[in-house]
Amino acid sequence: MVVLGRLGELPFRVQSKKIRRQLSKIIDASSQILYSDISLDRNQSIVVPGQIIFDGIPSTAMVAAGATVFSVALKPINDLVNSYIVPKAVTA
């Protein structure tokens, strides 16, 4: 099973030069983290693919458990990335 986590978009504002640099360092350093392959997609979204291998056809519970393991393992990285991303303004 392949899981893809989208952690956010790389900001483009002029004021975001430092933030872009910091996020780029995180993405580059991800190669040192076991089971982590953080990259940018063509839309400049920060993505983390993961692969979970099952013996045979997994049950729904096994798929949910596998996705949970992936999510929990990436939570520290997600928190770090999101600490740099400024939320978009909400319009009514």
C-alpha positions in Angstrom: 0.0 0.0 0.0 1.3 3.4 -0.9 0.4 6.4 1.4 1.1 10.0 0.4 1.2 12.7 3.0 0.9 16.4 1.9 2.5 18.5 4.6 1.7 21.9 3.0 2.9 24.3 0.3 6.2 26.0 0.0 5.4 29.7 0.4 6.2 32.1 -2.4 5.8 35.5 -0.8 8.8 37.8 -0.8 8.7 37.9 3.0 9.0 34.1 2.9 12.6 33.8 1.7 13.9 32.7 5.1 11.0 30.3 5.5 11.6 28.8 2.1 15.3 28.3 3.0 14.4 26.6 6.3 11.9 24.3 4.7 14.4 23.4 1.9 16.9 22.4 4.6 14.3 20.2 6.2 13.5 18.6 2.9 17.2 18.1 2.1 17.9 16.6 5.6 15.0 14.2 5.3 17.3 11.8 3.4 18.9 11.1 6.8 15.6 10.0 8.4 14.7 6.4 8.1 11.6 5.7 5.9 11.4 9.4 5.0 11.5 10.8 1.5 10.2 14.3 1.7 10.1 16.1 -1.6 8.3 18.9 -3.5 5.8 17.9 -6.2 5.3 20.0 -9.4 2.8 22.3 -7.5 5.4 23.1 -4.8 3.6 21.0 -2.2 5.7 19.3 0.4 4.9 15.6 0.1 6.0 12.4 1.9 5.3 9.1 0.2 5.3 5.9 2.3 5.0 2.3 1.4 3.5 -0.4 3.7 4.0 -4.0 2.7 1.5 -6.6 3.7 1.7 -10.4 3.4 -1.3 -11.2 1.2 -4.4 -9.1 1.0 -4.8 -7.0 4.2 -8.0 -6.6 6.1 -9.5 -3.1 6.6 -8.1 -3.1 10.1 -4.6 -3.8 8.9 -4.8 -1.0 6.3 -6.0 1.4 9.0 -3.2 0.2 11.3 -0.6 0.6 8.6 -1.8 4.2 7.7 -1.7 5.0 11.4 1.8 3.8 11.9 2.9 6.0 8.9 1.0 9.0 10.3 2.5 8.7 13.8 6.0 8.2 12.5 5.8 11.4 10.4 4.1 13.6 13.1 7.3 15.2 14.3 8.3 16.1 10.7 4.8 17.3 10.0 4.9 19.5 13.2 8.3 20.9 12.2 7.2 21.8 8.7 3.9 23.3 9.8 5.7 25.5 12.3 7.2 27.3 9.3 4.1 27.4 7.1 1.9 30.5 7.6 -1.8 29.6 7.1 -3.6 31.2 4.2 -6.1 33.9 5.1 -9.6 32.6 5.4 -12.1 34.5 3.3 -15.8 34.6 3.9 
